[in-house]
Amino acid sequence: MLDLDPFLQSLTAFNPFVISAVFYLLAILVMLGFLKLYGSAGLYVYSAIAVISGNIQVLKVVSFPLLPNPVSLGDIMFVSLFLCSSMLTEFYGKAAAIRGIYIGFLAYFAFTLFMFLTLLYVPATESAAFSVAMHTHMKALFLPGPSLFLASLLAYFASQYLGILLFAKLRQKNHTKHLWLRTEASSLLGIFLDNVLFSVLAWYVFIPTGYSLHMIFNTYVVGAMLFRVLWGPLNIPAMYLARKMHKP
């Protein structure tokens, strides 16, 4: 088995903001690549990937320089999802963007179900001892899946749906003008709703052990909101680039 841990450890020395910048740039490039190659189908694929990966990443909490509290990951994926919805609305219409919500969550539901069923198998211990360790790691990642799915379902649907409606309304009013305004306004609305709803539902309502509301507010609401607002405006140049790339 190829051991990538030394290479991984060498990269962790970078400032987490630098890692996040590279992460965001890669996410945007992948999204634009999917749009260029496959149009709306490519954006649907990206939204499914982003929903699944973002809801796994949210289990990890990281300290960032200058931020007073640790921040849960997944924010870059969630911010990019609002950009993905904006592209679908701008280029293919409101109905196509709403369809993207359902596609993303059907993909997340299927993935959660498959991984939960995988945990039902008892790992072999005689000929494949490493399987026990893999089983433990998979339980840590995917046992919270159903709870996160419920929280993410409610938060993502509400935030994406209202964000799409706002984007479509502004586009109807301004036509092709002020693309930056509808991109930023719909993203900020979606970011705020998704962050608050998911944080409270996932870490206070649906998790049996629960966290204090003070801890949730500091780590998952304030910290994540600052982080998401930091990346949100960067969706604007990506949106203009997508419009240049898109072929009606």
N, C-alpha and C positions, 0 to 999 in steps of 0.2 A: 504494500500500500504506500502510495506517495505521501511523504510527510511534509506538509506545507506549514506546519506550526512555526518553525524557525523564521520562515519568510513572513508569516502573519505577525509574529512578535516584533519583527523589525519595523513593520508598518505602524504598529500601535504607538510608536514614539512620536508620530505626527500629532499636531494640535487637532483636537476633535472638530474644530471649525473648518480646518483644512480638509479633513476627511469628508465632512458634510458637504463642502463646496464641490469636491470631486464627485461625490455621490449624487448631488443634485444635477450637476452637469451631465453625468452619465444617464440619469433618469430622463432628462429632457432629450438627449440625443437618441435614446432608444425609442421614446415616444414619437419624435419627429421621423425617425427611420421607419417605424411601423406605419405612420401616416403616409409617408412618401411611397412606400412599397404596396400597401394594402388598403389605403383609404380608411373608411369607417370600420371595416373589419379589423384592421390593425389597431385602431384605438380601442376597440372592444377587447382585443387580446391584452393590450397593455393594462386596461382597467382591471381585468381579472387578475393579472400578475400583481398589480400594485395593491389590490385589496387583500390578497392572500399574504404577501410578504409584509405589508404594513402591520397586519394584525399579529404576526409572529414577532416582528421587531419591537412591538409595544411592550413586550414582556421584559425588555432590557432597559435599565435606567443608567444614565451616564452623567457624570459631572462635566460641565463646560466652563472654561475660564470666563470670568466676569458675571456669570449667572449665579445668583445667590443659592439656588436649589438645584438638585439633580433634575434631569429632564428625561422622560421616557422617549425611546426611539420610535420610529414609524412616521414621524412628522413629515419628512421629505416625501415619502410615498403618498401620504394623505394630501399634502399640498399639491403634488403633481396630479392627483386625481381630479382636483377642481379645474386644473388646466386642461386635462383630458376632456372633462365635461364641457368646458367652454369651447374647445375645438369642435366637438360634436355638434353643439348648439349653433355655432357660427357657420360651419360648413355644411351641415346635414339637417339642421332643424331641431326643434325642441323634442319632437317625438323620438328622434334617433338618440338624443342625449338621455332621455328617460329610459329608453331601451337599454342603454349602457349600464344604468343602475341595476336593472334586473339581471343582466348578463354577469356583471361583477359579483353579485351576491349569490346567484345560482352556482357560479364557479367556487365561491368561498364555502357555500353550504356543502357542495359535493366533496371538496377537499377536506373539510372538517369531519364529515361523516366517514370518509375513507380512512383518515388517520385515526379516528376514534375506534373504528373496527379493527385496525391494525393492532391496537393496544390489547385486544382480547386474546391474541396469540401468546402462549407461554414461550419465552425464548429458550432455545437449546443451551444446555450447559456443558455437555460432554465434549462434543466435537467443535463447538463454536462459542467459547467462553466470552468472547468480546460482545456477543449478542446480548448478554445480560446488561452490560454497560450501555449499549445502544438503546435497549428497551427503557432503561432508567432515564436516559436523556430524552427519549421520545415522549415519555410520560410527562416530564417537566414542561415540554414545549406544547404538547397537544391535549393534555388533560384539561387545561383551562379553556380549550377551544369552544365547547358549547356555550359557556358563559360569555366569552368574548364575542361569539357569533351573535347572541341576542343583543348585547350592548351595541355592537358595531352595526347590526341590522337597523336598529331604531335610529341611532345617531347618524349613520351614513345616509340612510334613505331621507330623513328629514332635512339634513344639511344640503345634500346634493339636489334634492327636488326643489327646495326653495332657492338655492343658488341658480339652478337652471331657469326657473321662472323669472328671477330678477334679470339674468343675462338676456333672456328672450324678450322681456319687456323693454329693456334699454335698447336692444337692437331694433325692435319694432319702432321705437320712438326716434332713434338717431340713424337708422339704416346702417350704412357701412362706416359712418363717422364715429369717432370716440371709442375705438376698439379698446384702448387702454382703460377707459372708465368702466365699461361693463366687465372687462376681465378682472380688474382690481376689486370692484364693488361686489361682484358675485363671489369672488374668492374669499374676501374678508368675512362676508356674511356666513358662507359655508364653513370657513375655518372656525369661527367663533361657536356656531351651533354644534358642529361635530365635536369640538374639543370639550365643551362643557357637558354635553349629553353623554358622550362616551365615557368620560372620566368618572362621572357620578354613577352611571349605570354599571360600568365594568368593575370599578374598584370599591363601590360602596353597596350597591343594591344586589348584584348577582354573585359576587365573590363571598362564599360562606364566612370566612374569617373576617373580612372587611378591614378597611383602613379608616383612620379618623378623617373627618371632613377637612380638618386643618392640613393634614398631610396630603390629601388628594388635591386640595386647592393650591398648595405651594408647589408640589411636584408635577402634577398632571394638568392643572388648569393654567396657573400663572406661567410656570416654566415653559410648558409646551406652547402656550399662546405667544409668548415672546419669540420663541423659536420659529413658529409658523409665520408670524407677521414679518420676521426677518426675511424669510424665503419667498413669501407671497408676491411682493412687487417684482421679483425676478421672472414671474410668469408673463409679465407684459412683453418684454422683448422676445420671449419664446413664442408668444402668440402672433406677433407681427411677422416673425420668421416663418411660422407655420402658414400664415396667409400667403406669403410669397411662394412657398413651396406647393401649396395646394392647387390642384388642377380641377376646376369645376366640372 
